[in-house]
Amino acid sequence: MPYTKKTLHELAYMYGTDKLQHGYIPFYEQYLPKNPKKILEIGVKEGRSVRMWMNYFPEAEIHGLDLFKEFPVPFHDERVKFWEGDQTNQYILEQLRREKFDVVIEDASHDCRKHWITLFSLIDTCSQYYIEDLHTCSDTFFMEGLSYEHTIKGAIKNGKMPFDCILSENENIALICRK
């Protein structure tokens, strides 16, 4: 029987990633490049989406950054590299800047100040930068003292983002690219 490549939706379901429940998969299917060579996901939690990306992009090198070193199922794949630490750690960000990614996906702390630090640190290293869970931009806890207008989502909605942006229909994920 010939091999049939699974859709991103099928893989998200198979690996149980929360990207499916949040409705991000159609957005990714529409905008992700066809054959990225290097992907960074910030905030990999249990590694479910890393497995999804590995299967969907079988030739890509996948990097994952998270605060935690231990994952429920260890990865033994030469295409996967894990980084341990905070998404705003300047030492880690400097190392990641040297990597030059095609795609960066930020799904980490959801802290609005950290969004900006990570975005400005990595936007020049990639073609596409995605930020998930933008619903937190109107949550006082995640806003960290910023007004809504000074969050990523607020800047996009008010036309103040210094980069080209596409905000999803549900306004919870955005694609950001250098101009």
PEJO-V845426 format. One record per pair of residues at least 12 apart in sequence whose C-alpha atoms are under 8 Angstrom apart, sorted by sequence separation. I is the first residue (numbers start at 0). J is the second residue. D is the distance in whole Angstrom. If there is no record, write none. Layout:
# PEJO-V845426
I_J_D, I_J_D
This chain:
# PEJO-V845426
49_61_7, 163_175_6, 164_176_6, 11_24_8, 162_175_6, 163_176_5, 49_63_7, 68_82_8, 136_150_6, 162_176_6, 163_177_6, 68_83_6, 136_151_7, 162_177_5, 163_178_6, 8_24_6, 63_79_8, 65_81_8, 67_83_6, 114_130_8, 136_152_6, 162_178_6, 7_24_7, 8_25_8, 61_78_6, 62_79_6, 63_80_6, 64_81_6, 65_82_7, 66_83_5, 67_84_7, 136_153_7, 60_78_5, 61_79_5, 62_80_5, 63_81_5, 64_82_5, 65_83_5, 66_84_4, 133_151_8, 152_170_8, 59_78_7, 60_79_6, 61_80_6, 62_81_6, 63_82_6, 64_83_6, 65_84_6, 66_85_5, 133_152_6, 43_63_6, 60_80_8, 62_82_7, 64_84_7, 65_85_7, 7_28_7, 35_56_7, 38_59_7, 40_61_8, 42_63_7, 43_64_6, 44_65_7, 64_85_8, 65_86_7, 86_107_7, 34_56_7, 36_58_7, 37_59_5, 38_60_6, 39_61_6, 40_62_6, 41_63_6, 42_64_6, 43_65_6, 64_86_7, 103_125_7, 36_59_4, 37_60_5, 38_61_5, 39_62_5, 40_63_5, 41_64_5, 42_65_5, 44_67_8, 101_124_8, 102_125_6, 105_128_8, 109_132_7, 34_58_8, 35_59_6, 36_60_6, 37_61_6, 38_62_6, 39_63_6, 40_64_6, 41_65_6, 42_66_8, 46_70_7, 96_120_8, 100_124_6, 101_125_5, 102_126_6, 103_127_6, 104_128_6, 105_129_6, 106_130_6, 109_133_8, 111_135_8, 34_59_7, 37_62_8, 39_64_8, 45_70_6, 92_117_8, 96_121_6, 99_124_5, 100_125_5, 101_126_5, 102_127_5, 103_128_5, 104_129_5, 105_130_5, 106_131_5, 110_135_8, 111_136_6, 44_70_8, 45_71_6, 87_113_6, 95_121_8, 98_124_7, 99_125_6, 100_126_7, 101_127_6, 102_128_6, 103_129_6, 104_130_6, 105_131_6, 106_132_7, 109_135_6, 45_72_8, 86_113_7, 96_123_8, 97_124_8, 102_129_8, 104_131_8, 92_120_7, 96_124_6, 87_116_6, 92_121_7, 18_48_8, 87_117_6, 111_141_6, 112_142_7, 16_47_5, 86_117_6, 110_141_5, 111_142_5, 112_143_7, 15_47_6, 16_48_6, 109_141_6, 110_142_6, 111_143_7, 14_47_5, 110_143_7, 112_145_8, 14_48_7, 111_145_8, 16_51_8, 14_50_7, 115_151_7, 134_170_7, 11_48_7, 14_51_6, 114_151_7, 133_170_7, 134_171_5, 112_150_8, 133_171_4, 111_150_6, 132_171_5, 133_172_6, 11_51_6, 111_151_7, 131_171_6, 132_172_6, 133_173_8, 10_51_6, 131_172_4, 65_107_7, 130_172_6, 131_173_7, 129_172_7, 130_173_5, 7_51_7, 10_54_8, 129_173_6, 130_174_7, 10_55_7, 41_86_7, 129_174_5, 130_175_8, 128_174_6, 129_175_6, 127_174_7, 128_175_5, 7_55_6, 127_175_6, 128_176_6, 6_55_7, 127_176_5, 5_55_7, 126_176_6, 4_55_8, 126_177_7, 122_176_7, 123_177_7, 122_177_7, 39_100_7, 37_99_8, 38_100_6, 41_103_8, 37_100_5, 38_101_6, 39_102_6, 40_103_6, 41_104_6, 42_105_7, 43_106_7, 36_100_8, 37_101_5, 38_102_5, 39_103_5, 40_104_5, 41_105_5, 42_106_5, 43_107_8, 36_101_7, 37_102_7, 38_103_6, 39_104_6, 40_105_6, 41_106_6, 42_107_4, 35_101_6, 38_104_8, 40_106_7, 41_107_6, 42_108_7, 35_102_7, 26_167_7, 23_172_7
